[in-house]
Amino acid sequence: MPVNLNVPSAESLHPVAGVDMGYAMAQIRKPNRKDVLVVSLSEGASVAGVFTKNRFCAAPVQVCQAHLQAGKGIRALVVNTGCANAGTGERGLADARATTAKVAELLGLSPEQVLVFSTGVILENLPMDRLLLGIDQAVAGLGKANWLDAATAIMTTDTLPKATSRKVKVGQGDITLSGVSKGAGMIRPNMATMLGFLCTDARIAPPVLDRWTKACADASFNRITIDGDTSTNDSFVIMATGQSAAVNIQTGDEPEASVVFQALREASIELAQAIVRDGEGATKFITIEVEEAGNEDEALKVAYAIGHSPLVKTAFFASDPNLGRILAAVGYAGIDDLDQTKIQLYLGDVYVAKNGGRHPDYREEQGQAVMNQSEITVRVLLGRGKARTTVWTTDFSHEYVSINADYRS
């Protein structure tokens, strides 16, 4: 079961002016489930995205990057689940382009104004006949109050739809933010087998939105890890329709800019954390805080070494305070001149290791009490400088193995 994550109510997800959505059950892989999503954006919307750094990136990622670079103004998105369209060569690229052409035809756009996203099984071709019929149905059902349906339509091994929404007071008015994400396994920074879509009705100039999207991704989707696998299809997109008169961000230096950016950042973190809470087989939500690093790269190396360690993650699943595994991960993280005598380790509020050794006052039952909790914070102080970072991860359970062993069946 997901760790302290619930299905959002449809009423809590606010429509965003300038955004229409429709879905279909196209039977891409399984019958009777939403698996196609179309998003239509008002003219003049700003759109920015960040994508996987996996060199074996999927055809949709390649097409998205090309269409964003074309600079014709993105007006629509189309997403399918069930088939990742990755490892599909020239046919995969042709299918991705045919998908954008179909949406463009129905909405009166050029194909370069459409972004395409796929998620699911790798090394299989899209069933284009079913997908194109599904796009017809999704476009016919375009509407403003479909955020929960949108969250459901992009799920794969997720157990719950993931969505967030909020209204933020800016100046004399309000802006609205709503977004969805999906992901449960193959989760690692840069990025993960995840999709994230965040919309706002604020007016944000494209260069600013591009910077902010990268910054939001670095604070959220690039700070989560479940199993250390970087997928082929990862994409995170922020869309700003400009339909609200409350704010007009052109440089990022406006008085209201920090409020808008912080709202986008917080929404991105919430969507990213939802992926971790619904991690495949997860029973624990773990926050790893690394402080007193010489620079951020050092802090990230240590945080990811802990977050990726199967030995650490299985200990968390067993609620076993075998905390030497954490110190071992710190030691092999890749900081060659690390001085172990300066390292401090906390598990929750419990001071476990002092100056590289077991704290004289630490008792096993203290660690056990923390390990029994469903949400745990690991805090490591390196004694090297002032840099710090936070990464979110999960434990490894028997169910994780079962889910991935049975994924294609």
SULFEN-V5834 format. One record per residue. OMEGA is omega in whole degrees, -180 to 180 (NA if undefined). NEAR is the number of other ideal C-beta (glycine too) atoms within 12 Angstrom. Layout:
((OMEGA;NEAR) (OMEGA;NEAR))
This chain:
((178;19) (-178;29) (177;34) (178;18) (-179;30) (176;17) (177;20) (176;29) (179;14) (-178;20) (-179;12) (-177;19) (-172;34) (169;32) (177;28) (-179;42) (-179;29) (-180;31) (172;43) (-178;34) (174;43) (-178;35) (177;38) (169;36) (-173;28) (-179;36) (178;23) (177;41) (-177;31) (-180;22) (170;12) (173;11) (177;26) (-177;37) (175;39) (178;49) (174;49) (177;49) (178;49) (-177;40) (178;38) (179;28) (180;19) (179;20) (172;37) (-178;39) (177;42) (-179;37) (170;40) (-169;38) (180;40) (173;40) (174;21) (-177;27) (176;13) (-174;23) (-174;34) (179;42) (179;37) (178;46) (180;40) (-180;36) (178;38) (-179;43) (179;26) (-178;26) (176;38) (179;33) (-180;17) (173;19) (-179;17) (179;22) (-177;25) (-178;44) (-178;35) (174;46) (174;51) (-177;58) (169;54) (173;52) (178;44) (180;36) (-175;41) (-174;44) (177;45) (-176;36) (-175;25) (172;30) (-177;17) (178;13) (179;18) (177;34) (179;28) (179;21) (179;36) (179;44) (178;31) (178;29) (179;45) (179;43) (179;27) (179;33) (-180;45) (180;30) (-177;21) (-176;29) (179;32) (-179;15) (168;28) (-179;21) (-179;30) (177;26) (-178;31) (172;43) (-176;49) (-178;52) (177;52) (177;54) (-178;46) (-175;43) (179;32) (175;29) (174;18) (-179;22) (177;30) (171;42) (-168;26) (180;27) (-180;17) (-180;26) (-178;41) (175;29) (177;23) (177;40) (175;43) (-178;24) (-178;26) (179;40) (179;32) (-178;19) (-179;27) (179;29) (-172;20) (-171;27) (-172;22) (-175;34) (179;40) (174;31) (179;33) (179;50) (180;41) (-174;33) (-179;43) (-178;50) (169;39) (177;44) (175;39) (175;38) (-180;28) (171;29) (-176;40) (-177;43) (176;43) (-180;38) (178;36) (170;30) (-175;25) (177;30) (179;17) (-178;32) (-178;20) (-177;11) (-180;21) (166;26) (180;42) (173;37) (173;46) (-179;44) (179;47) (174;50) (173;52) (178;49) (178;51) (178;43) (-169;41) (-177;38) (176;48) (180;33) (177;37) (-16;29) (-179;42) (176;47) (-174;49) (170;53) (176;54) (180;51) (-177;46) (-178;53) (172;50) (176;52) (175;40) (174;45) (-177;33) (-179;45) (-176;26) (-180;28) (179;17) (-179;29) (178;39) (178;25) (-177;25) (179;40) (177;38) (-180;28) (178;26) (179;40) (-180;39) (-179;27) (-171;32) (-175;41) (175;52) (176;38) (178;38) (176;54) (175;44) (-175;47) (176;36) (179;28) (175;28) (-174;31) (-173;43) (-168;36) (-171;47) (-178;45) (174;47) (-174;48) (171;50) (-180;48) (179;48) (-173;44) (-180;37) (-177;33) (178;32) (178;34) (-173;16) (-173;28) (177;37) (-177;27) (-179;35) (-178;21) (-173;16) (180;24) (-180;13) (-180;22) (-177;14) (-171;29) (-177;28) (179;18) (-180;26) (-180;42) (-179;35) (178;22) (177;39) (-179;48) (-179;30) (178;24) (179;43) (179;42) (179;33) (179;34) (180;48) (179;45) (177;40) (177;43) (179;57) (-179;46) (179;38) (180;40) (-175;50) (179;39) (-174;31) (172;46) (-179;32) (172;41) (-170;32) (175;44) (179;34) (180;44) (178;31) (-177;45) (176;30) (174;25) (179;31) (176;25) (-176;19) (179;24) (176;19) (-179;31) (-180;35) (178;32) (-179;33) (-179;45) (-179;42) (177;36) (178;35) (-175;45) (-179;45) (-173;32) (176;34) (180;23) (177;24) (-174;41) (177;38) (175;23) (177;31) (179;43) (-179;31) (-174;21) (-177;22) (-180;24) (176;32) (-165;25) (172;36) (177;22) (178;29) (179;40) (178;33) (178;22) (176;35) (-176;42) (-180;26) (-176;22) (176;31) (174;18) (-170;30) (-176;11) (179;12) (178;27) (-175;19) (-178;24) (179;14) (-174;25) (174;35) (-180;33) (175;43) (171;29) (-168;42) (177;25) (-176;16) (180;30) (-171;24) (-176;37) (-179;34) (179;22) (174;19) (180;23) (-179;19) (178;23) (-176;22) (-179;11) (-177;11) (177;24) (-177;17) (-178;18) (176;12) (178;22) (180;34) (-179;23) (178;17) (-177;32) (179;34) (-178;21) (179;25) (177;22) (-172;26) (175;40) (172;28) (-177;48) (-179;35) (175;46) (-173;30) (180;38) (-176;28) (-176;30) (-174;19) (-179;17) (-180;24) (175;25) (178;33) (177;36) (179;43) (-178;42) (-178;47) (170;45) (172;39) (-179;35) (174;29) (-176;17) (178;24) (180;31) (-178;18) (-178;16) (-176;27) (175;25) (-176;14) (-168;14) (-175;22) (-177;18) (NA;10))
